Amino acid sequence: MRFYVDPASAPAVWPTGHRAYITSFDGRVHSTRVDFDDRILTFRRQQQESGKLHIPWAIPGRGRPVVSTTSLPEREQPYVLPLELARGKLAEVREQAAVWQQLRMVMPPEYTRSQQTAFQLLARASSSQDDLELTCRLAEESLRNSFDAAELLTREYVAQRRASRPAAGAPRSALLGARLDADLLNLPIADRLPGVFGAVAVPIEWNAIEPDEGNYSWDAVNRVMAYAAEHRLVMRGGPLVDFGPGGLPNWLKTWQNDILNLPSFVCDFVETAVSKYMGMIRLWEVAASGNTGGALALSEDHRLAIVARVLETASRTHSDGQFFIRVDQPWGEYQARGQHRLSPLQFVDALLRSNLGLTGVNLEIAMGYQPAGSLSRDLFSISRLIDLWSQLGVQLHVTLAAPSSMEVDSAGDDDLEVIPSAPAGAWTPAAQEKWLTETASLLIAKPAVTGVFISHLSDAIPHYYPNAGIIAADGTPKPAFASLKAMPR
């Protein structure tokens, strides 16, 4: 698939254009090779079916969110990229508006005006393709108006959902929580956490509890659980088994190619942990990063089989428990590298069809990082992602991470880089606050979402995503801390 790019904008396309990818009709991401020659972007893949292109695109005042085309067939004549992106965004917005109107949502007049303006500009751009420069300029204006319409539509959805709950007498169902490490209990900020959060994610991680085979250390877990019990916070334990890079104990490397014994070691630990704490913990995150992997040399099929065994073991051990698995990069961008066969949705669907006791899915949305994390998306796209996953009919938890600074974080993971993908470009404490609070408000408005969690609280202790804490390394709360506390429940 080939696309013309306006020569004026071509130099700005390539820095993020190489992360573009194509999806098929079922949402599966194709392994995609991207080439840029003069003013033509070429996307190569093994399949020749129609597909949607998804590419980070500069939108004034909104950073570089991913924008998608409609489904396009391959052809000799290159498409005009800004035109197809404008067409794709407007189609998504109008489709979503029709769905919400059927659910009796009242459309705000501002949305109607922005959507109509976007449509008129798109029509002019489509009829001016003999002048490439004019077509691109009109398409870019249409795209900006479509993003305005999408934001207005999403904000109105959140407002109307929030207003309808008291009228219907429905209580707030979504938990607001954060990961709580034992080291944070020594900091003065610990006394303020119960005023912000009603739940905590208790780290029960295999590589920390059993770093040497047969030698267990539960002290840190016990301290966190005692704190949570004292302050009457809902506890979610886990992830018990983390398939991400460095997530499994080093001593397991001896068994990584043993498809018979390795699952036995994994299930033994899961059974031990669940048995030990099932009197205090009912919510369990039994596995993380099973869809992406990175720990040991486990294949995708091997990881799926082990996750299935883990679920079966946990549900058998704790019959009244609720069991979640964590899915990172839920849009599936990692498939573009050609190392995965299953999309995130297909991975989870395979487990659900096996009827192994899976209660819900924890979607990890980490914005502003590479190579891990998700490409930048607007609130409208996050809303559509949640609606897609809601079709599985299970509970959804969402874990959020966003940086507050572009600076190097000595306590963060060295393999991750913060990228300038905030709406204002560079990530700042104010940008982090805006993204976290707006995203959390949207998620709480979604009926399928029963929990929203912050990936980690403080930058003072070792953590994965750089600068993603809502408390600075010196113990000072960042703006997001106060905003989450004041957020309407």
C-alpha positions as CSV (number, residue, x, y, z in Angstrom):
1,M,0.0,0.0,0.0
2,R,1.4,3.3,-1.0
3,F,0.6,6.9,0.1
4,Y,1.5,10.4,-1.2
5,V,2.7,12.7,1.5
6,D,2.6,16.5,1.1
7,P,6.2,17.6,0.5
8,A,5.8,20.4,3.1
9,S,5.0,17.8,5.8
10,A,7.2,15.0,4.6
11,P,10.2,15.7,6.9
12,A,8.0,15.6,10.0
13,V,6.4,12.3,9.0
14,W,9.3,9.9,9.1
15,P,10.4,10.2,12.8
16,T,7.3,8.4,13.9
17,G,6.1,7.0,10.5
18,H,8.3,4.0,10.9
19,R,6.0,2.8,13.8
20,A,2.9,2.7,11.5
21,Y,1.2,-0.6,10.9
22,I,-1.7,-2.1,9.0
23,T,-4.6,-4.1,10.5
24,S,-6.9,-6.6,8.9
25,F,-10.7,-6.6,9.1
26,D,-10.6,-8.5,12.5
27,G,-8.2,-6.0,14.1
28,R,-5.1,-8.3,13.8
29,V,-1.9,-6.3,13.3
30,H,0.2,-7.3,10.3
31,S,3.9,-7.5,10.3
32,T,4.6,-4.2,8.4
33,R,7.7,-2.9,6.7
34,V,7.8,0.9,6.2
35,D,9.8,2.6,3.5
36,F,9.9,6.3,2.7
37,D,11.1,7.5,-0.7
38,D,10.8,11.1,-1.7
39,R,7.2,11.9,-0.9
40,I,5.7,8.3,-1.0
41,L,5.3,6.1,2.1
42,T,5.2,2.4,1.2
43,F,3.9,-0.3,3.6
44,R,4.7,-3.9,2.8
45,R,3.2,-7.0,4.3
46,Q,2.7,-10.6,3.4
47,Q,-1.1,-10.5,3.0
48,Q,-2.8,-8.8,0.1
49,E,-6.2,-8.2,1.6
50,S,-7.7,-4.8,2.3
51,G,-6.6,-3.2,5.5
52,K,-6.5,-0.1,7.7
53,L,-3.3,2.0,8.1
54,H,-2.6,3.3,11.6
55,I,0.1,6.0,11.8
56,P,1.2,8.6,14.4
57,W,0.3,11.9,12.9
58,A,1.0,15.5,14.1
59,I,-2.2,17.3,15.1
60,P,-1.7,20.9,16.2
61,G,-2.2,21.1,20.0
62,R,-2.6,17.3,20.3
63,G,0.8,15.9,19.8
64,R,1.2,12.9,17.6
65,P,-1.8,10.6,18.2
66,V,-2.4,7.5,16.1
67,V,-4.8,8.2,13.2
68,S,-6.4,5.4,11.1
69,T,-7.6,5.3,7.6
70,T,-10.8,3.4,6.5
71,S,-10.3,-0.1,5.1
72,L,-8.4,0.3,1.8
73,P,-7.6,-2.2,-1.0
74,E,-4.2,-2.4,-2.5
75,R,-3.8,-0.6,-5.8
76,E,-1.2,0.8,-8.2
77,Q,-2.2,4.4,-7.8
78,P,-0.9,5.8,-4.4
79,Y,-3.5,7.2,-2.0
80,V,-3.2,10.7,-0.6
81,L,-2.3,10.1,3.0
82,P,-3.8,13.2,4.7
83,L,-7.0,12.7,2.8
84,E,-7.4,9.0,3.8
85,L,-6.6,9.9,7.4
86,A,-9.2,12.6,7.5
87,R,-11.7,10.2,5.9
88,G,-10.9,7.5,8.5
89,K,-11.2,9.8,11.6
90,L,-14.4,11.3,10.5
91,A,-15.9,7.9,9.8
92,E,-15.0,6.7,13.3
93,V,-16.5,9.8,14.9
94,R,-19.8,9.6,13.0
95,E,-20.1,5.9,13.6
96,Q,-19.5,6.4,17.4
97,A,-22.0,9.3,17.5
98,A,-24.7,7.1,15.9
99,V,-24.1,4.3,18.4
100,W,-24.3,6.7,21.4
101,Q,-27.4,8.4,19.9
102,Q,-29.1,5.0,19.8
103,L,-28.4,4.9,23.6
104,R,-30.2,8.2,24.0
105,M,-27.2,10.4,24.3
106,V,-27.9,14.0,23.5
107,M,-25.5,15.4,20.9
108,P,-24.0,18.8,21.9
109,P,-24.4,21.6,19.3
110,E,-20.6,22.2,19.3
111,Y,-20.0,18.6,18.2
112,T,-22.5,19.0,15.3
113,R,-20.8,22.1,14.1
114,S,-17.3,20.6,14.2
115,Q,-18.4,17.4,12.5
116,Q,-20.2,19.2,9.7
117,T,-17.2,21.5,9.1
118,A,-14.9,18.4,9.0
119,F,-17.2,16.8,6.4
120,Q,-17.4,19.9,4.2
121,L,-13.6,20.2,4.2
122,L,-13.2,16.5,3.4
123,A,-15.6,16.9,0.5
124,R,-13.6,19.8,-0.9
125,A,-10.3,17.9,-0.4
126,S,-11.7,14.9,-2.3
127,S,-12.8,17.0,-5.2
128,S,-9.4,18.8,-5.5
129,Q,-7.0,15.9,-6.0
130,D,-5.6,17.3,-9.1
131,D,-3.9,19.8,-6.8
132,L,-2.0,17.7,-4.2
133,E,-0.9,20.6,-2.1
134,L,-4.5,22.0,-1.8
135,T,-5.9,18.5,-1.1
136,C,-3.5,17.9,1.7
137,R,-4.1,21.3,3.3
138,L,-7.9,20.9,3.2
139,A,-7.6,17.3,4.5
140,E,-5.4,18.5,7.4
141,E,-8.0,21.1,8.3
142,S,-10.7,18.4,8.2
143,L,-8.7,16.1,10.4
144,R,-8.2,18.9,13.0
145,N,-12.0,19.5,13.1
146,S,-12.6,15.7,13.4
147,F,-10.4,15.6,16.4
148,D,-12.2,18.6,17.9
149,A,-15.5,16.8,17.3
150,A,-14.2,13.6,18.8
151,E,-13.1,15.4,22.0
152,L,-16.4,17.2,22.3
153,L,-18.3,14.0,21.8
154,T,-16.2,12.1,24.4
155,R,-16.4,14.8,27.0
156,E,-20.1,15.0,26.6
157,Y,-20.4,11.2,27.0
158,V,-18.5,11.3,30.3
159,A,-20.6,14.2,31.5
160,Q,-23.9,12.6,30.6
161,R,-22.9,9.2,32.1
162,R,-21.9,11.0,35.3
163,A,-25.1,12.9,35.5
164,S,-27.3,9.8,34.8
165,R,-25.9,7.8,37.7
166,P,-27.4,9.7,40.6
167,A,-30.7,9.9,38.8
168,A,-30.7,6.1,38.3
169,G,-29.6,5.6,41.9
170,A,-26.6,3.5,40.7
171,P,-23.6,3.6,43.0
172,R,-20.1,4.1,41.7
173,S,-18.7,0.7,40.8
174,A,-15.2,1.3,39.7
175,L,-12.3,1.1,42.2
176,L,-9.6,3.8,42.1
177,G,-6.3,2.3,43.2
178,A,-2.6,2.2,42.8
179,R,0.3,-0.2,43.2
180,L,1.6,0.0,46.7
181,D,5.2,-1.2,47.4
182,A,6.4,-1.9,50.9
183,D,9.2,0.7,50.6
184,L,6.6,3.4,50.3
185,L,5.2,2.7,53.8
186,N,8.2,4.3,55.3
187,L,7.5,7.7,53.6
188,P,5.3,10.4,55.1
189,I,3.0,10.3,52.0
190,A,1.7,6.9,53.1
191,D,-0.7,8.5,55.6
192,R,-2.4,10.5,52.8
193,L,-3.0,7.6,50.4
194,P,-6.3,6.4,51.9
195,G,-7.8,9.8,51.2
196,V,-7.1,9.3,47.5
197,F,-7.5,5.6,46.8
198,G,-10.0,3.0,47.8
199,A,-7.9,0.0,46.6
200,V,-4.3,-1.1,46.3
201,A,-2.5,-3.5,44.0
202,V,-0.4,-5.6,46.4
203,P,2.8,-6.7,44.6
204,I,3.0,-10.5,45.0
205,E,5.7,-11.1,42.4
206,W,7.5,-14.4,42.0
207,N,11.0,-13.1,41.2
208,A,10.9,-11.0,44.4
209,I,9.4,-13.6,46.7
210,E,11.5,-16.6,45.6
211,P,14.7,-15.3,44.1
212,D,16.4,-18.6,45.0
213,E,14.6,-21.8,44.5
214,G,12.8,-23.0,47.6
215,N,13.6,-19.8,49.6
216,Y,10.5,-17.6,50.1
217,S,10.3,-14.1,51.6
218,W,6.8,-12.8,52.3
219,D,7.8,-9.9,54.6
220,A,7.2,-7.1,52.1
221,V,3.8,-8.5,51.1
222,N,2.7,-8.9,54.7
223,R,3.6,-5.3,55.5
224,V,1.5,-4.0,52.6
225,M,-1.4,-6.2,53.4
226,A,-1.3,-5.1,57.0
227,Y,-1.4,-1.4,55.9
228,A,-4.3,-2.1,53.5
229,A,-6.3,-4.0,56.1
230,E,-5.8,-1.3,58.7
231,H,-7.1,1.4,56.3
232,R,-9.8,-0.8,54.9
233,L,-8.5,-0.7,51.3
234,V,-9.6,-3.3,48.7
235,M,-6.7,-5.5,47.8
236,R,-5.8,-7.0,44.5
237,G,-2.8,-9.3,44.6
238,G,-0.3,-9.9,41.9
239,P,0.8,-10.2,39.3
240,L,1.8,-13.7,40.5
241,V,3.5,-14.6,37.2
242,D,5.0,-11.9,35.0
243,F,6.0,-13.0,31.5
244,G,7.6,-9.6,30.7
245,P,11.4,-9.0,30.6
246,G,12.9,-9.9,33.9
247,G,9.6,-10.9,35.3
248,L,10.5,-14.6,36.2
249,P,13.1,-15.8,38.7
250,N,16.6,-16.3,37.1
251,W,16.8,-19.9,38.4
252,L,14.0,-20.9,36.0
253,K,16.3,-20.5,33.0
254,T,17.5,-24.1,33.5
255,W,13.9,-25.2,32.8
256,Q,12.8,-22.7,30.1
257,N,12.9,-25.4,27.3
258,D,11.2,-28.0,29.5
259,I,7.6,-27.8,28.4
260,L,6.5,-30.5,31.0
261,N,8.3,-29.3,34.2
262,L,8.2,-25.5,33.8
263,P,4.4,-25.3,34.1
264,S,4.7,-27.4,37.3
265,F,7.1,-24.9,38.9
266,V,4.8,-22.0,37.9
267,C,1.7,-23.6,39.2
268,D,3.4,-24.6,42.5
269,F,4.1,-21.0,43.2
270,V,0.6,-19.8,42.3
271,E,-1.0,-22.4,44.5
272,T,1.3,-21.5,47.4
273,A,0.6,-17.7,47.1
274,V,-3.1,-18.0,46.6
275,S,-3.4,-20.5,49.5
276,K,-1.4,-18.2,51.8
277,Y,-3.5,-15.1,51.3
278,M,-6.9,-16.2,50.1
279,G,-8.5,-15.3,53.4
280,M,-7.6,-11.7,52.9
281,I,-7.4,-11.3,49.1
282,R,-10.3,-12.0,46.7
283,L,-9.1,-10.2,43.6
284,W,-6.0,-11.8,42.0
285,E,-3.9,-10.7,39.0
286,V,-2.5,-14.1,38.2
287,A,-0.5,-13.3,35.1
288,A,1.0,-10.3,33.3
289,S,2.4,-9.7,29.8
290,G,1.4,-13.1,28.6
291,N,0.5,-11.6,25.3
292,T,3.8,-9.9,24.7
293,G,6.3,-12.0,26.6
294,G,10.0,-11.3,27.0
295,A,10.8,-13.5,30.0
296,L,13.1,-16.5,29.2
297,A,12.7,-17.9,25.7
298,L,9.1,-18.8,25.9
299,S,7.1,-19.0,22.6
300,E,3.7,-17.5,22.3
301,D,2.0,-20.9,22.4
302,H,4.0,-21.9,25.4
303,R,3.0,-18.7,27.3
304,L,-0.6,-19.2,26.4
305,A,-0.5,-22.8,27.7
306,I,1.1,-21.7,31.0
307,V,-1.4,-18.9,31.6
308,A,-4.2,-21.4,31.1
309,R,-2.6,-23.8,33.6
310,V,-2.1,-20.8,36.0
311,L,-5.7,-19.8,35.8
312,E,-6.9,-23.4,36.3
313,T,-4.7,-23.7,39.4
314,A,-5.7,-20.4,40.9
315,S,-9.5,-21.0,40.5
316,R,-9.2,-24.6,41.8
317,T,-7.3,-23.3,44.9
318,H,-9.6,-20.3,45.6
319,S,-13.1,-21.2,44.4
320,D,-14.5,-17.8,45.5
321,G,-11.7,-15.7,44.0
322,Q,-11.8,-13.4,41.0
323,F,-9.0,-13.8,38.6
324,F,-7.6,-11.3,36.2
325,I,-4.7,-11.3,33.6
326,R,-2.9,-8.2,32.6
327,V,-2.6,-7.3,28.9
328,D,0.0,-4.7,27.9
329,Q,-0.1,-2.8,24.6
330,P,-3.8,-3.6,24.2
331,W,-4.0,-2.1,20.7
332,G,-1.5,-4.7,19.6
333,E,1.3,-2.6,18.1
334,Y,3.9,-5.2,19.1
335,Q,2.5,-7.5,16.4
336,A,4.0,-5.2,13.7
337,R,7.4,-6.7,14.5
338,G,6.2,-10.1,13.2
339,Q,7.0,-12.1,16.4
340,H,3.4,-12.7,17.5
341,R,0.5,-14.5,15.9
342,L,-2.3,-13.7,18.2
343,S,-3.8,-10.2,18.8
344,P,-4.3,-9.2,22.5
345,L,-8.0,-9.8,22.1
346,Q,-7.5,-13.2,20.5
347,F,-5.1,-14.2,23.3
348,V,-7.7,-13.5,26.0
349,D,-10.6,-14.9,23.9
350,A,-8.7,-18.2,23.7
351,L,-8.6,-18.3,27.5
352,L,-12.2,-17.4,27.9
353,R,-13.3,-20.1,25.5
354,S,-11.4,-22.7,27.6
355,N,-13.6,-21.8,30.6
356,L,-10.8,-21.8,33.1
357,G,-12.2,-19.2,35.6
358,L,-11.0,-15.9,34.0
359,T,-13.0,-13.2,35.7
360,G,-11.6,-10.1,34.0
361,V,-8.8,-8.4,32.1
362,N,-6.4,-5.7,33.3
363,L,-5.5,-3.5,30.4
364,E,-2.2,-1.6,30.8
365,I,-2.3,1.8,29.0
366,A,1.1,3.4,29.2
367,M,1.5,6.5,27.1
368,G,4.7,8.3,26.2
369,Y,7.2,5.4,26.2
370,Q,9.1,3.3,23.7
371,P,9.7,0.5,22.8
372,A,7.2,-0.7,25.4
373,G,4.0,1.1,26.1
374,S,1.3,2.2,23.7
375,L,1.5,4.8,20.9
376,S,-0.3,8.0,21.7
377,R,-4.0,8.1,21.4
378,D,-6.7,10.6,22.1
379,L,-9.5,10.1,24.7
380,F,-11.9,9.1,21.9
381,S,-9.7,6.2,20.8
382,I,-9.3,5.1,24.4
383,S,-13.1,5.1,24.7
384,R,-13.4,2.9,21.6
385,L,-10.8,0.5,22.9
386,I,-12.7,0.0,26.1
387,D,-15.9,-0.6,24.1
388,L,-14.2,-3.2,22.0
389,W,-12.9,-5.1,25.0
390,S,-16.3,-4.8,26.7
391,Q,-17.6,-7.1,24.1
392,L,-15.9,-10.0,25.9
393,G,-18.4,-9.7,28.7
394,V,-15.9,-9.8,31.6
395,Q,-14.8,-7.2,34.1
396,L,-12.2,-4.7,33.0
397,H,-9.5,-3.1,35.1
398,V,-7.2,-0.5,33.6
399,T,-3.7,0.4,34.8
400,L,-2.5,3.8,33.7
401,A,1.0,5.2,33.3
402,A,2.2,8.5,31.9
403,P,5.5,10.4,32.5
404,S,5.7,13.8,34.2
405,S,9.1,14.7,32.7
406,M,11.4,14.1,29.7
407,E,14.4,13.9,32.0
408,V,16.3,10.7,32.7
409,D,14.9,8.7,35.6
410,S,17.6,6.8,37.4
411,A,15.1,4.6,39.2
412,G,13.2,3.7,36.1
413,D,13.9,1.0,33.6
414,D,17.0,1.7,31.5
415,D,15.5,0.1,28.4
416,L,12.6,2.5,28.2
417,E,12.7,6.0,26.7
418,V,10.2,8.8,27.3
419,I,9.0,10.2,23.9
420,P,7.4,13.7,23.4
421,S,3.8,12.4,22.7
422,A,1.8,14.6,25.1
423,P,-0.8,16.9,23.6
424,A,1.6,19.9,24.2
425,G,4.6,17.9,23.0
426,A,6.9,17.4,25.9
427,W,5.7,15.6,29.0
428,T,5.4,17.8,32.1
429,P,3.7,17.4,35.5
430,A,0.8,19.4,34.2
431,A,0.5,17.2,31.1
432,Q,0.7,14.1,33.2
433,E,-2.1,15.4,35.5
434,K,-4.3,16.3,32.5
435,W,-3.9,12.9,30.9
436,L,-4.3,10.8,34.0
437,T,-7.4,12.6,35.4
438,E,-9.2,12.8,32.0
439,T,-8.5,9.2,31.2
440,A,-9.5,8.0,34.7
441,S,-12.8,10.0,34.4
442,L,-13.6,8.4,31.1
443,L,-12.8,4.9,32.4
444,I,-15.0,5.3,35.5
445,A,-17.9,6.3,33.2
446,K,-17.6,3.0,31.3
447,P,-20.0,0.3,32.7
448,A,-17.5,-2.6,32.0
449,V,-14.6,-0.9,33.9
450,T,-14.6,-2.0,37.6
451,G,-11.2,-0.8,38.5
452,V,-8.7,2.0,37.6
453,F,-5.2,1.7,38.9
454,I,-2.1,3.9,38.8
455,S,1.0,1.9,37.7
456,H,3.1,3.2,40.6
457,L,3.0,5.9,43.1
458,S,6.5,7.3,43.7
459,D,9.6,7.9,41.6
460,A,11.7,7.4,44.8
461,I,11.8,3.6,44.5
462,P,12.8,1.3,41.6
463,H,10.0,1.1,39.0
464,Y,9.4,0.2,35.4
465,Y,8.0,3.3,33.6
466,P,10.3,6.4,34.0
467,N,8.8,9.4,35.8
468,A,5.4,7.8,35.9
469,G,4.8,8.2,39.7
470,I,2.4,10.8,41.0
471,I,4.8,11.5,43.9
472,A,8.2,13.0,43.0
473,A,11.5,11.3,44.1
474,D,11.9,14.0,46.9
475,G,8.4,13.0,48.3
476,T,6.6,16.0,46.9
477,P,3.1,15.2,45.5
478,K,2.8,16.0,41.8
479,P,-0.3,17.8,40.5
480,A,-1.9,14.5,39.5
481,F,-2.0,13.4,43.2
482,A,-4.3,16.3,44.2
483,S,-6.4,16.0,41.0
484,L,-7.1,12.3,41.5
485,K,-8.1,13.0,45.1
486,A,-10.6,15.7,44.0
487,M,-11.9,13.7,41.0
488,P,-15.7,13.1,41.2
489,R,-16.4,9.5,42.2
